[in-house]
């Protein structure tokens, strides 16, 4: 997504958007760690372990997308 639409926004609105994206990144990273740690502790349910690993992978992808959006705003 091209964030050129924010070029006309004032600095305060950009700061708010950056803060939201940074908070979202932190949340996604925290969830990813929790899913991976939990998956590592599971030894008797391969299906659950795989689902948790898939959740973590989804968090990693969302984190990457959020970082890309944040970088677009900073440019």
N, C-alpha and C positions, 0 to 999 in steps of 0.2 A: 504494500500500500504506500503510495506516494503521499507524504505528509506536507506537500507544498501548500495545502489549504491552511496550514498553520502559519505560513509566512506573514499573514496579515494579523495574526493574533498578537496581543500584547505580551510582554515578558511575563506578567503574572500568570496568564493562562498557560503559557508554555511551561512555567515552573510547576504548576499544578499537574499538568499532564505528565511531566517528567517524574514527579513524585509518585503518581499513581502507577506508572510503569515500573519504577524502581521497587515499589512495595510489592507489585505483582510478581516481579522477578524473584524477590526474596521469598515470597510465599511458595511459588512453584519449586524453587530449589529446596526449600525445607520439606515440602511434601515428597519430592523425589528422594531425598535422603532417608526419610522415614519409611517409604515403601521399600527401598533397597535394604535398609537395616532389618526390617521385618522379614523380608524375603530370605535373607541370609540365615535367619533364626528358625525358619521352617524346614523341617527335615522329613516330615511324614505326610505331606500333602503337596505333591508336585504341581497339581493344577492351581492351587492357591498361590504357590510360589511363583508360577509363571504369570498369573494375572497381576500380582504385585509388581513383578518386573516390567510387565507391559504398561502398568500405570506409571511407573517411573520413567519409562521411555517416552510416554506421552507428555509428562512434565518436562522432560529434557527438550522435546520439540517445541513446546509452548515457550519455554525459557528462551530458546534461540530466537523465536519469532519476536518475543518481547524485547530482547536485546537489539535486534535489527530495527524495530520501531523506535527505540530509544536513540539509537545511533542516527537514524534519519532526522529526528528532531534536533539533535545536537549539531547537525551539519548546517 
